[in-house]
Each structure stands twice: as structure tokens, then as C-alpha cells.
Amino acid sequence: MRASGTAAPGNGTERATRSAGAGRRALIAVLLGGWVLLACACGGGADRPLGVFAAASLVDVLEELRAGTRAAGERVFDLHVAGSETLLAQVRAGAPADLLVVARPLTVDERPASAQGEPRVLATSPLVMAVADGDPCPGGPEALSGRRVAMADPALAPAGRYARAALQRHGVWDALEGGLLLGRDVRDACSWVVLHEADVVLCYAADVTAVEGLTACAALGEEQARYELWVVAPPERRGAARALAATLFTPPARAALRAHGFDTPW
Amino acid sequence: MVIEALLVSVQVAALAVVVSLPVAVPLALCLARRSFRGKILVETVVALPLVLPPVVTGFVLLMLLGRGTLVGGKLTEVFGASLLFTPAAAVLAAAIVAFPLLVRTLRVAFEGVDPQLEEAASTLGATTWRTFTRVTLPLAWHGVVAGLVLAFGRALGEFGATLVVAGTLPGGRITAPVAVYRMLLSGDPWRARGLVGGLVIVALLTTACAELLVRGGRSRRGRRA
């Protein structure tokens, strides 16, 4: 019963009926198959690799360490990177994180319910002013007025909050606030300086090491990123998570962190 | 890395379209053929993911699927683990953002079919299903293909919601847009050029296939006429 043709009589009609039946079964199989696959994709939580949820600026060094564990034939961990605030929301909602590394200290209220014990500081990185290679450095925060200054948005990233605190401490925040270029994260802001869309970026020293084309100028003072590592694994995975955390505090891990511009206070 | 991320994206997008179809087709038919109280509300809700920033959709999904919520808690009980950061979460995120495009295109395609032809089929004794598969679907085929391709393309490029609920899948697999994001975060954003090129090629091939299918359908109908 095609709209654009007539059914053939006799055997033709039977064939058409059989073909319609087969087509219908195939269509139903595809549609049901999709849902079955989706249901299968929901499971498998128990034996999934350990999950490391880490602040975006650690992406390079943790990718390197992950590649190292793969090459050594050890158990590889899954790495998820995002802004610290996003990570916190994800872990609180039950994302399968076993280790959490955020770029700032957490208050008691902010700690995920699954967090065990006290955190260890994996790395630190001071907040600095940086310019594109070959550009002149500003003499200090007071010399920033009149320049296009980029930094992370204080509402979205700890780097932005540190930068705002530093500028407020130096008494230049009010003068600069209206003309600041605010990035979703600190690496966004760095890229604007490299592309000469901004003159100066307030970022971590580790970002200067990571991003090609940036030169570090003076530090902004006491503000620094403090990457705290929390064990947030469920009880049955806690032992393995602690073992993985221990591997991040070994000499090879320290060498990798330092090579990427981080300080290691351990 | 490039091939793996592209494969993950293609698989997720294809599955997102397949799981959307059983809901999208009846809904589009209903919206195309029936008038009912609350139709505007249904249309608005269906269009919502099109208007909302994907990251907001991701946040809503995060709140829905999280262990502490009613839905997420039940699902965690059933599957023994949280759905977050599983392939299912990636498929759901992609399906939700692609759903409005699929429904809208299907609806327009079904509206283009003369209802009198469907009524004639019913008068001749065809069941609703048979009328749909033998009359409505063949006549609306090019629109249906366009809807599938649009939905696949949207699902393929999904990033915001995916990053929130399925940023990394088991085994460290990530979708192509998330991989591009990671490469941009790294010190050498030029690493992303291979993947960006791959995504462009997949998008071009998808669009070209759809165009060929639609033209083929048109020329067949033209010959029959």
C-alpha cells in the first residue's frame, strides 16, 4: 500500500507483506537495540578505573603522569579536568571521582560528603603578571592602569578571585575593574595576551611555563594557587585511591610538576 | 587520540539519535496532526534545550542524575553505580540537546504529507502502523532524513552539557569536542588542529550523505510521477 504506487496482485502482494513485516521488525530491532545499548552503557561502575577530577591548569602534568602509568603497565586512571567550581558540583552530585584536586582550599561547608581526612597540598603556583614575549613588563600592579589587562573571571575560577584580591590589596581594583578582560578560565586570559588582544595577564607562574609566547614579570605578592588533593572515593575503592594518591607524591611526580612550573611544598 | 575521540563522538551521536526516535516520531506526529489543550506548553518544553545554554542543560541533568536526587538515587540503585560520567550520560546529554531539532524537522516533514492520503489508507483497511510505514514515512522521507542528520550533527558537536555530566568516560575516553577543549586548555592549542579537521570532515561527509539521500528520494518520486 504505497502512496505512490499500487500493490501487485498475487505473489507480489505476499512478497510486499513479507517485506513490510521484515522492515517493521528491523525498525523495531534498531529502536529497541538503541535502548538496550543505552541500558548496558549505564552499568559497569564497579570495575571502572580510578577517577581523578582535577583543576584545569593541571591538565598537562596529569596527562603526562597518566601516560607514564600506561607505559609502565600500571593501572591507568581516568582523568577529568574542569574549573574547580564545576568539579565540586560534579563530585557533590555523585560523579565517580576517587581523587579530587582543586585549585583552592575548601571551607568545611564546601567539602564533599565523601571527602576523607585532611587534604594534602600537591602543588602551588604564585600569581604573577605576564606579557607576550618581547613586550615590556609593567613596573608593578600600580602601573597597570591604561593597559588592557586580562584575568580569569572571579565568579568562575579561583585564579580570578586571587587576581581580584591582589588588585584590591594594591588599591587599583576600582580603577581597572571596568576595563578588565575576563576569561572563563585563566588559560583563556593567557591566550588573549599571546594573540595581543590584551597587554598583561594575571595568571599563575605555571601557566607561563605551559603557554608558549608568555613571559613572566613580577609576582603579585602573597596570592598563589594551592592545589589540594582530596580522597573522595567510596569505601570499597578508598585503598586503591590512597595508593594512587601516594604515587602523585613520589620523586618522578615531583619532577613532572616542577617541569611544568609548579612548586611542590613536600 | 584523534581517531578515538572522533569514534566516541560518532557512536554517542548515533546512539543519541536512535534513542530519541521512539519518542520524537510519535511526538512529532502528534504535534503535526492533532490539536489538544496544552499543545503550546508541550511545544515550549520540547524547544527548551534549543534555547537554553547547553551547560545549563548539563547542570539540570547533573541535578537529576546525581545520587542525592530521587531520579538519580533510583537509577543508582538499579544500575549499581551513578549514571554520571558513563556513556549513557553522554548519550542522554547529546539526545536532549538534539531532541528539539529532530522533533521540529520531523513535524514539518509530517505536516507536508497530505492527510487525505493517510485517510484513504485507513479507509482501505490499513492499520495506523501500516499507514505510517507505507504512506506517511515514504512521503516524508526526505524531511525525516534531514531531521536525523540535523540531530546527528547537533549531537556530534555537543560540548557544554557533555562536559558537565560525562566529561570523561570509563577508560579515559572523551568525545571530540571535549578533546578539543582539553587541547585548548593545554599549552599547545595547535594540537587540536587534527581533531578540528577530523570533525569538519565528518560533518561534511554527514551533510553530503544527507544531501545525496534527499536528492535520490526526490528523483525517485519524480520518476514515479
Interface residues (C-beta under 8 A of the other chain):
Chain A: M1 R2 A3 S4 G5 A20 G23 R24 L27 V30 L31 G33 G34 W35 L37 L38 A39 A41 C42 G43 G44 G45 A46 R48 P49 G51 A56 S57 V59 D60 E63 R66 V76 F77 D78 L79 H80 V81 A82 T86 A89 Q90 R92 A93 G94 A95 P96 D185 R187 S191 T209 A210 V211 E212
Chain B: L15 V18 V19 L21 P22 F59 L62 M63 L65 G66 R67 G68 G72 L75 T76 V78 F79 G80 A81 S82 L83 L84 F85 T86 P87 A88 V91 L92 L117 A121 L124 A126 W129 R130 T131 T133 R134 V135 P138 L139 L163 V164 G167 T168 L169 P170 G171 G172 R182 L184 L185 S186 G187 D188 P189 R221 R224 A225
